[in-house]
Amino acid sequence: MDMAIIDLAIKYNANTKWDSTGLFTVHYQEMFIDEKQPMLFRGRIYDIVKVDSCYVVQILDEREDADHNFLASVTITPQQFKEIYSGNKSTIGVFIIKVSKVTSSNPSIKADVKTVEAGEDRYGNSYTEDVSYTFMSDDEDRIITIFKGKLLDMRLVEI
C-alpha cells in the first residue's frame, strides 16, 4: 500500500500531509478549493448511495491518533463503482479527491434518562418509569471535518 500512496501522490501532485497539520476548516478550504490541490485521503468505505446515474461514497478516516475525525463524501462514476466490487478487495484504501466543499461539525451521540407516566395500577394509582434515550449533540471536543468532492483515483487493499 505504501507504493500506491507514493504513486498516486506523484501522479496527481496530491497533498499527503494535510491531516498532520492541525488546521482549522478555513485552511483546508484554501488548500484544496482555492489552490485546487488534490487530496490523498486514507480510509475505509463505509457506505455507498446511488444518486441519479452516479454514486456517493462515504469514506471515514479511522486513525486513532488523529486529533479529530475526517470524513470524505465523494462522487464516483459507475465505472469506479464497478472497480470497488471487482476482485478480492477490501473497503480500506487510498483515495485521490478533488475537493469542492469543506465543512465541519461536532456531532456526538448522548444518552439520558427521563421519567414518564407509565399508566395506572389495578387500584387506579398512576405510576412512572424511567426511560433511557439517545440523541445527537454538538460537542466542542469531537469535531469532524467533512470533505465533499469528486473521486479522481483510488487503490483498495487486496484481500
C-alpha positions, 0 to 999 in steps of 0.5 A: 500500500505504501507504493500506491500512496507514493504513486498516486501522490506523484501522479496527481501532485496530491497533498499527503500531509494535510491531516498532520497539520492541525488546521482549522476548516478555513485552511483546508478550504484554501488548500484544496478549493482555492489552490485546487490541490488534490487530496490523498485521503486514507480510509475505509468505505463505509457506505455507498448511495446511488444518486441519479446515474452516479454514486456517493461514497462515504469514506471515514478516516479511522486513525486513532491518533488523529486529533479529530475525525475526517470524513470524505463524501465523494462522487464516483462514476459507475465505472469506479463503482464497478472497480470497488466490487471487482476482485478480492478487495477490501473497503480500506484504501487510498483515495485521490479527491478533488475537493469542492466543499469543506465543512465541519461539525461536532456531532456526538451521540448522548444518552439520558434518562427521563421519567414518564407516566407509565399508566395506572395500577389495578387500584387506579394509582398512576405510576412512572418509569424511567426511560433511557434515550439517545440523541445527537449533540454538538460537542466542542471536543469531537469535531469532524471535518467533512470533505465533499468532492469528486473521486479522481483515483483510488487503490483498495487493499487486496484481500 
